[in-house]
Amino acid sequence: MHKRFLVALVTLSIGLASALPPAPASAQSPPYRGTWGTNGSGDGQFNNPGGVAVDAAGNIYVTDVGNYRIQKFTSVGAYVTQWGSYGSGNGQFNEPWGVAVDGSGNVYVADTFNHRIQKFSSSGAYLTQWGTAGVGEGQFDSPFGVAVDGSSGIYVTDRNNHRVQKFGSLPMPTKSTSWGRIKALYR
């Protein structure tokens, strides 16, 4: 009985697969352009690269999570500079995961286990930060991703608070809204 069921299931699967139209050209993989980096802590090396962002000039910013730094590269992957180290001071990180660049070239980093967002110039000069550990407005529990829009809106995925928070204009963002919900933190 089971063999007939399996044969019927396989026949049905083959019939359905052959009835599907071919994938459109847009569903194909984009052309491969290259790679850079190796494992390590030197210039252009990575220990768990996390986020990547590109500025208007084509410069590429990569969060090097395990080395607690941000690295900047040209559009073809040539090393330019880096900044950051382990810690909780200005310009230091405890697992920087997300990175975004605004229209002015400012770089925003989700400093995950310091529960904050830090803002830098395109050359890595520390500008400001916001956020503390918590569940309230403007507080974070492991912010993971960050993005900016064309209107100076800054979006932060507040991972362990199970929400996204949106912040307003600069230089010091003001919280404007959030959505999602906070799950129970106690068991």
N, C-alpha and C positions, 0 to 999 in steps of 0.2 A: 504494500500500500504506500509506504513512504517513497519507494523508488519512482512510482508513477507520479506522485506529487512533485518530486524534485525534477523529473523530466518535464512535466508540464510547466513548472516554474521557470526552468532554464529556457524552454521554448518560448514562453511568454516574454521573458526578458530579452531574448535575441530578437523577437518580432518587434518589440517596442523600440529597441535600440536602432533597428534598421529603418523604422518609420520616422525617426527624428530627423529634422533637417540638419544639414551640416552647420557647424559653428560659423557665425559671421566672421569676416576678416578682423573686425574690431576686437574679437575675443582672443586673438592670437597674442602671444607674448611679444613685448616690445623688443627691439634689437638690443643685444648685449653691447655695452659700451666700455666696460673695463672694471677694474677693482684696485684697491690699494689697502695697505695695512697688513700687519702680522701680529701675532700674540706677543705682548711685552709691555714695557713701560717707557720706551724711548719715544722720540719725536716720530709721529706717524704710526705708532704701534698702539694696540688696543688691548684692554682687559675687560671684556664684556661691553662692546659698544651698544648703546641703548637707543637714543633718539637722534634724528638728523633733521636739519633745517637748512634752507638755502635763502640767501639774501638777494636783493634786486640785482647786484653785480655778479651773481653766480657763485659767490663764496659759500662754502659748505661748512656747517658747524655740527660736530658730532659729540654727544655725551659719552665719555669714556668712563663708564660707571665704576668699574673696579679700580681704576687709577684716580678716581675722584677729581676729574678735570673735564674741561671742554677743550676740544682741539678744532682749529680752523684750517681749512684747506682751500686751494683755488678750485675752480670749476673742473679741472682735470685731475684733482687729487694731490697736488703738490702741497706739502706741509707749509703752513704760514706761521702759526703761533699756537700757544695753549695757555690756559690759566686754571687755577684752582688747586686745592690740596685737601686732604682729609681734615675735617674739623667743623666747628659751628660758628666761626667768625665770619666777618664780611669777606665774600669771595671764596670761602671754603665750602666744601660739600660733604654730605653723607648720602651717597648714592644719587647723583644727578641723573634722572631718567629722561624727562621731557625737555625739549628745546624748541624755541620759536624765535623768529626774527620779524620785527615790525617794519613798516615802510621807511622809517628813518635809520634803519640798520641796528637798532637796539636789540640785544639778545636777552631772552627770558629763559630762565632755567628752573625746572621743577626740582627743587632740592628735597627729595622724597623724605628721608628720615630726619631731616631738620625741620620738616613740616612748614616749608615756606617757598616762596618764589623769589628768585634774585634776578635783578636787571643789571646788564652790563652794556658798555659801549661795544662796537664791533671789534675793537682791539683788545677787549677783555678788561677794561677799567670798570671797577665796581661802581654802580650808580645808586641803587637802593634795593630794598627788599620789603616784603610784607608777608604776614601770616605767622601764626603760632599753632601749637598743638591744641586741638579741641574740636568741638562739634558746632560751635556758634558761627555766625556770619563772619566770613573772612578768616576763619580758622580752618586748619587742615588736619587730616589724619592720613598721611602718606600721599601727598599730591604726586601724580604720576605723569600726566601729560599737560602740555600747555600749548595754546594756539592764539594767534591774534587775527583780527579781521581788519578790513580797510578803514574802519571808523575808530580805531584805537581801543576796541573792545578786546579784553584779555579773558580767555576761557581756560579754566583749570579743572582737570579731572581729579576730584577729591576721592581717591580710591576707596579707602576704608570707611569713609562717611557715605559712600554709595551715591554720589551726586556730582554734578558739574556746577561750578560757580563762575559767574561772569562778573568781571570788574570793569569799571569805567575808565575815564581818561587819565592821562599821565600828568605830571611826573610821579605822583603817588596815587596809585589806583584806589578808587573807592568801590566798594562792593555795590553792584546794582541789582543782581538777581541770582537765584540758584534754582535748580530743578533736580529732581531725583528725590530719594528719601533716605533717611538714616535708618539702618536696621538696628535692632536691639544690640547694645554693646555688652549687656549683661546676660548671663545664662542662668 
